[in-house]
Amino acid sequence: MKNKRFKWSNLYLIAVFVVLYSPIAFLIFYSFNDGGTMNSFTGFTLDNYIAVFEDTRLIGIVLDTLLIALLSSLLATIIGTFGAIGIYFLKKRKTRNAVLSFNSILLVSPDVIIGASFLILFTFIGFRLGFISVLLSHVAFSIPIVVLMVLPKLQEMNDTMLKAARDLGANTWQVMGKVVLPSIAPGILAGYFMAFTYSLDDFAVTFFVTGNGFTTLAVEIYSRARQGVSLEINALSALMFIFALILVIGYYFIQQYNTTKKQKNKKQQHAEAVGMR
């Protein structure tokens, strides 16, 4: 029975991955099509990829998108990390739960509502739509993601280390830099990567707050797709998929390195404790 159940679970897992990745594989396959359409594959070519690199406007949009993603994820990680620390050290449970509820509202709210809210806000205060409005919006919706990633690491942290550091004369900033931040570093890293990916592929919020003369890759692809299917979009999407895949692989190896480092430290501490006996 166990073997049969295991086989069915594998089959279900394979079916899920086929459904998720078959459209991406279809898109990448036709990015090499010489026919110019996705109706039939007439021959192999790299012209679509060459066209992407020759399109200076598109390259500029890609660089702007990456810049927005890097800056917004960095700012959101800094703000979200200290926000999570502040929530963790709140003494009153009701206050902590209320703040967490407000944080969760942005996570479950539809992107259309968030984008429309930012548009109304920027219009009301007379803020010009463009690079800064997109950056601020991306920072705002990325902060709750970082908080959600950092809080579990804070809850796993050993509070006795904080008390020991204070007993040894460490001030608040020393405790923060020497004890708290190293303990929650994996959560901070995970929050940064999540914020980066959310910002990189966001469309709904960006569509509302972007202005004339500035756009991101998601909005540009949507605009071009409305004019008709272009295999240049397929090639660009394939390149972005490979870039995202490299990020995921890099994050995996960083996590593996951190896990191995923790295990080595635990073994070393155990060996030192045995040696002292």
C-alpha positions in Angstrom: 0.0 0.0 0.0 2.8 2.4 0.9 4.6 1.8 -2.4 1.4 2.3 -4.4 0.6 5.5 -2.5 4.1 6.7 -3.1 3.8 6.2 -6.9 0.5 8.0 -7.1 2.0 11.0 -5.2 4.9 11.0 -7.7 2.5 10.9 -10.6 0.5 13.8 -9.1 3.7 15.8 -8.6 4.8 15.2 -12.2 1.4 16.3 -13.5 1.6 19.5 -11.5 5.1 20.4 -12.9 4.0 19.6 -16.4 1.0 22.0 -16.1 3.2 24.7 -14.7 6.2 24.4 -17.0 4.8 23.3 -20.3 3.7 26.8 -21.3 7.2 28.1 -20.4 8.7 25.3 -22.5 6.3 26.1 -25.4 7.3 29.8 -25.2 11.0 29.1 -25.2 10.7 26.5 -28.0 9.1 29.1 -30.3 11.6 31.8 -29.4 13.9 29.9 -31.8 11.3 29.8 -34.6 12.3 31.2 -37.9 8.7 31.6 -39.1 7.9 34.7 -37.1 4.7 33.3 -35.6 3.8 30.6 -33.1 1.5 28.8 -35.6 4.1 26.4 -36.8 7.9 25.8 -36.3 9.5 26.3 -39.7 13.2 26.4 -38.7 15.8 27.2 -36.0 17.2 30.7 -35.7 18.8 33.0 -33.2 17.5 36.2 -34.9 14.8 36.8 -32.2 17.5 36.9 -29.5 19.7 39.2 -31.7 16.7 41.5 -32.2 16.3 41.7 -28.4 19.9 42.9 -27.9 19.6 45.3 -30.8 16.5 47.0 -29.4 18.1 49.7 -27.3 14.8 50.9 -25.9 14.0 47.4 -24.7 17.5 47.0 -23.1 16.9 50.3 -21.3 13.6 49.1 -19.9 15.2 45.9 -18.7 17.9 47.9 -16.9 15.3 50.2 -15.4 13.3 47.1 -14.2 16.4 45.6 -12.6 17.3 48.9 -11.0 13.8 49.2 -9.5 13.9 45.6 -8.3 17.3 46.0 -6.7 16.6 49.3 -5.0 13.1 48.4 -3.8 14.1 45.0 -2.5 17.1 46.6 -0.6 15.0 49.3 1.0 12.2 46.9 1.7 14.6 44.4 3.3 16.1 47.1 5.6 12.7 48.5 6.6 11.0 45.1 6.9 13.9 43.6 9.0 13.8 46.4 11.6 10.0 46.3 11.4 10.0 42.5 12.2 12.4 43.1 15.0 10.1 45.8 16.4 7.1 43.5 16.2 9.0 40.7 17.9 10.0 42.8 20.8 6.5 44.3 21.4 5.5 43.4 24.9 1.7 43.5 24.6 0.3 40.5 22.7 -2.7 42.4 21.5 -0.6 45.1 20.0 1.6 42.6 18.3 -1.3 40.7 16.8 -2.9 44.0 15.6 0.4 45.1 13.8 0.7 41.6 12.3 -2.9 41.8 11.1 -2.2 45.2 9.4 0.9 43.6 7.8 -1.1 40.7 6.5 -3.7 43.0 4.9 -1.2 44.1 2.3 -0.3 40.4 1.6 -3.8 39.3 0.9 -5.1 42.5 -0.8 -5.4 42.3 -4.6 -2.7 44.0 -6.5 -5.3 46.0 -8.4 -6.6 47.5 -5.2 -3.0 48.4 -4.0 -2.1 49.9 -7.3 -5.3 52.0 -7.5 -4.8 53.2 -3.9 -1.2 54.4 -4.7 -2.5 56.1 -7.8 -5.1 58.0 -5.8 -2.5 58.9 -3.2 0.0 60.2 -5.6 -2.6 62.1 -7.6 -4.0 63.6 -4.4 -0.6 64.9 -3.1 0.4 66.0 -6.6 3.3 63.6 -6.9 4.6 63.1 -10.4 4.3 59.5 -11.7 7.5 57.9 -12.9 10.6 56.2 -11.5 10.2 57.4 -7.9 6.4 56.5 -7.7 7.1 53.0 -9.0 10.0 52.6 -6.5 8.0 53.7 -3.5 5.1 51.5 -4.5 7.4 48.4 -4.9 9.0 49.2 -1.5 5.6 49.4 0.1 4.2 46.1 -1.1 7.5 44.3 -0.5 7.9 45.2 3.2 5.2 42.8 4.4 6.9 40.0 2.5 10.2 40.7 4.3 8.5 40.9 7.6 6.9 37.5 7.0 10.3 36.0 6.2 12.2 37.5 9.1 9.7 36.9 11.9 10.0 33.1 12.0 13.8 33.4 12.3 13.4 35.8 15.2 11.1 33.3 16.9 13.7 30.6 16.4 16.4 32.8 18.0 17.6 31.8 21.5 16.6 34.7 23.8 19.2 33.6 26.4 21.9 34.9 24.0 20.4 38.4 24.2 20.4 38.3 28.0 24.0 37.0 28.0 25.2 39.8 25.7 23.5 42.4 27.9 25.1 40.9 31.1 28.5 41.1 29.4 28.0 44.9 28.9 26.9 45.0 25.3 24.7 48.0 24.3 21.6 47.9 22.1 23.4 48.3 18.8 26.1 45.8 19.7 23.4 43.2 20.6 21.7 44.0 17.3 24.8 43.7 15.2 26.6 40.8 17.0 23.6 38.6 18.0 20.3 39.4 16.4 21.2 40.1 12.8 23.6 37.1 12.4 20.9 34.9 13.9 18.2 36.0 11.4 20.5 36.4 8.4 18.9 33.5 6.4 15.5 35.1 6.9 16.8 38.5 5.7 18.3 36.9 2.7 15.1 35.0 1.9 13.1 38.2 2.3 15.5 40.1 -0.1 15.1 37.4 -2.8 11.4 37.3 -2.4 11.1 41.1 -2.6 13.3 41.1 -5.6 11.3 38.5 -7.5 8.0 40.2 -6.6 9.2 43.5 -7.8 10.8 42.1 -11.0 7.5 40.6 -12.3 5.0 42.9 -10.8 2.5 44.3 -13.4 -0.8 45.4 -11.7 0.7 47.9 -9.2 3.2 49.2 -11.7 0.6 49.7 -14.4 -1.2 52.1 -12.1 1.7 54.2 -10.9 4.0 54.4 -13.9 4.0 57.6 -15.9 4.9 58.8 -19.4 8.6 58.2 -20.3 9.1 55.4 -17.8 7.9 51.8 -17.8 9.0 48.4 -16.6 9.4 45.1 -18.4 6.1 43.6 -17.4 4.1 46.6 -18.6 6.2 46.8 -21.8 5.5 43.1 -22.6 1.8 43.6 -22.0 1.8 46.6 -24.3 3.6 44.8 -27.1 1.5 41.6 -26.7 -1.7 43.7 -27.3 -0.3 44.7 -30.7 0.3 41.1 -31.7 2.4 38.1 -30.8 6.1 38.8 -31.4 8.8 36.2 -31.1 11.1 38.9 -29.7 8.9 38.8 -26.6 9.4 35.0 -26.5 13.1 35.5 -26.6 13.1 38.2 -23.9 10.8 36.0 -21.7 13.2 33.1 -22.1 16.2 35.2 -21.1 14.3 36.5 -18.0 13.3 32.9 -17.1 16.9 31.8 -17.3 17.9 34.8 -15.1 15.3 33.9 -12.5 16.5 30.3 -12.6 20.0 31.4 -11.9 18.8 33.4 -8.9 16.9 30.4 -7.5 19.9 28.2 -7.9 22.2 30.8 -6.3 19.8 31.2 -3.4 19.7 27.3 -3.0 23.5 27.1 -2.8 23.6 30.0 -0.3 21.1 28.2 1.9 23.1 25.0 1.6 26.2 26.8 2.6 24.5 28.4 5.7 23.1 25.0 6.7 26.5 23.3 6.4 28.1 26.2 8.3 25.6 25.8 11.2 26.2 22.1 11.4 29.9 22.5 11.5 29.6 25.2 14.3 27.3 22.9 16.3 29.8 20.0 15.9 32.7 22.3 16.9 30.8 23.5 20.0 29.9 20.0 21.0 33.6 18.9 20.6 34.8 21.8 22.7 32.2 21.0 25.4 33.3 17.3 25.5 37.0 18.4 25.6 36.3 20.6 28.6 34.8 17.7 30.5 
